[in-house]
Amino acid sequence: MTDSDFSPDPLVDPAAMRKQYQAAGLDEKDLAAHPMDQFSRWFEDAARAALHGTLYEPNAMVVSTADAAGRPSSRTVLMKHYDTDGFVFYTNYDSRKARELAGNPYISLLFPWHAIARQVIVTGVARRTGRDETAAYFRSRPHGSQLGAWASAQSSVLSSRDELDATYEELDARYPEGEQVPVPPHWGGFRIAPETVEFWQGRESRLHDRLRYVAQPDGAWDVERLSP
Ligand SMILES: Cc1cc2nc3c(=O)[nH]c(=O)nc-3n(C[C@H](O)[C@H](O)[C@H](O)COP(=O)(O)O)c2cc1C
């Protein structure tokens, strides 16, 4: 590709997009001792920004996995739970991401909270959630989403949109609204136990704050400051 392939309107030219971040800084002395407590503080800020309409889907995170040859792939999923043990999302166990995790459980999560000049980046290890935990969450989902989990062979190639819609309609006839939908065996959660958690706060002149928690063998967490 050459420069002449695109001649963008200056208003939408990515090279000209530059925002100054005015936010207050992130200081070591203000950090919680445990990264999940610090995450909880920042998640509440993001969720509050979402209530005011300045940020969408605060629980959306970019999940990156790698295949056996080390080739990475990324996609957005919704974080559905977090606690001191880590982060949980739900997906199809036959999907590309789940197949990659079966061979290589190392994973990266990224919360892109651009609207509040923050991002959180997690690296860690993914393990499947227990079936009871999966079932409890599955039952809390709307009926249509429960059927969707059965209808979609996620990441496989479809012959057409009609194929997907026809499968959904068959399932809707078999399990009408009000009838309990069984938990699909190919569907469930992953819990990510963090090994590092970086909190990034945008500052003026690109002199951002980056504080990274690193898990120690004895279970404690060290914090290091990274150059922006
Ligand atoms: C905002 C948003 C939220 C999403 N949430 C989920 C989710 O929670 N679980 C999921 O499996 N896919 C979710 N998806 C779809 C994934 O991005 C992706 O298309 C799908 O999981 C298949 O990924 P894979 O083929 O790389 O495994 C979401 C997509 C978007 C844009």
The ligand as an SDF file (V2000), in Angstrom:
LIG
                    3D

 31 33  0  0  0  0  0  0  0  0999 V2000
  -18.9810   -5.6090   22.5050 C   0  0  0  0  0  0  0  0  0  0  0  0
  -18.8040   -7.0670   22.1770 C   0  0  0  0  0  0  0  0  0  0  0  0
  -19.0210   -8.0230   23.1650 C   0  0  0  0  0  0  0  0  0  0  0  0
  -18.8350   -9.3790   22.8870 C   0  0  0  0  0  0  0  0  0  0  0  0
  -19.0000  -10.2760   23.9110 N   0  0  0  0  0  0  0  0  0  0  0  0
  -18.7270  -11.5890   23.6910 C   0  0  0  0  0  0  0  0  0  0  0  0
  -18.7430  -12.5200   24.7710 C   0  0  0  0  0  0  0  0  0  0  0  0
  -18.9850  -12.1680   25.9350 O   0  0  0  0  0  0  0  0  0  0  0  0
  -18.4680  -13.8110   24.4850 N   0  0  0  0  0  0  0  0  0  0  0  0
  -18.1620  -14.2410   23.2210 C   0  0  0  0  0  0  0  0  0  0  0  0
  -17.9220  -15.4320   23.0320 O   0  0  0  0  0  0  0  0  0  0  0  0
  -18.1190  -13.3780   22.1760 N   0  0  0  0  0  0  0  0  0  0  0  0
  -18.3830  -12.0580   22.3850 C   0  0  0  0  0  0  0  0  0  0  0  0
  -18.3180  -11.1630   21.3460 N   0  0  0  0  0  0  0  0  0  0  0  0
  -17.9610  -11.6790   19.9950 C   0  0  0  0  0  0  0  0  0  0  0  0
  -16.4420  -11.8600   19.9020 C   0  0  0  0  0  0  0  0  0  0  0  0
  -15.7940  -10.6110   19.6750 O   0  0  0  0  0  0  0  0  0  0  0  0
  -16.0210  -12.8510   18.7890 C   0  0  0  0  0  0  0  0  0  0  0  0
  -16.5760  -12.4720   17.5470 O   0  0  0  0  0  0  0  0  0  0  0  0
  -16.4620  -14.2830   19.0980 C   0  0  0  0  0  0  0  0  0  0  0  0
  -16.2930  -14.6140   20.4670 O   0  0  0  0  0  0  0  0  0  0  0  0
  -15.6670  -15.2790   18.2580 C   0  0  0  0  0  0  0  0  0  0  0  0
  -14.2770  -15.1220   18.5330 O   0  0  0  0  0  0  0  0  0  0  0  0
  -13.1810  -16.2000   18.0690 P   0  0  0  0  0  0  0  0  0  0  0  0
  -13.6120  -16.7440   16.7400 O   0  0  0  0  0  0  0  0  0  0  0  0
  -11.8980  -15.4160   17.9780 O   0  0  0  0  0  0  0  0  0  0  0  0
  -13.1250  -17.2580   19.1410 O   0  0  0  0  0  0  0  0  0  0  0  0
  -18.4750   -9.7930   21.5840 C   0  0  0  0  0  0  0  0  0  0  0  0
  -18.2490   -8.8330   20.5890 C   0  0  0  0  0  0  0  0  0  0  0  0
  -18.3940   -7.4910   20.8810 C   0  0  0  0  0  0  0  0  0  0  0  0
  -18.1060   -6.4670   19.8090 C   0  0  0  0  0  0  0  0  0  0  0  0
  1  2  1  0
  2  3  1  0
  2 30  2  0
  3  4  2  0
  4  5  1  0
  4 28  1  0
  5  6  2  0
  6  7  1  0
  6 13  1  0
  7  8  2  0
  7  9  1  0
  9 10  1  0
 10 11  2  0
 10 12  1  0
 12 13  2  0
 13 14  1  0
 14 15  1  0
 14 28  1  0
 15 16  1  0
 16 17  1  0
 16 18  1  0
 18 19  1  0
 18 20  1  0
 20 21  1  0
 20 22  1  0
 22 23  1  0
 23 24  1  0
 24 25  2  0
 24 26  1  0
 24 27  1  0
 28 29  2  0
 29 30  1  0
 30 31  1  0
M  END
$$$$
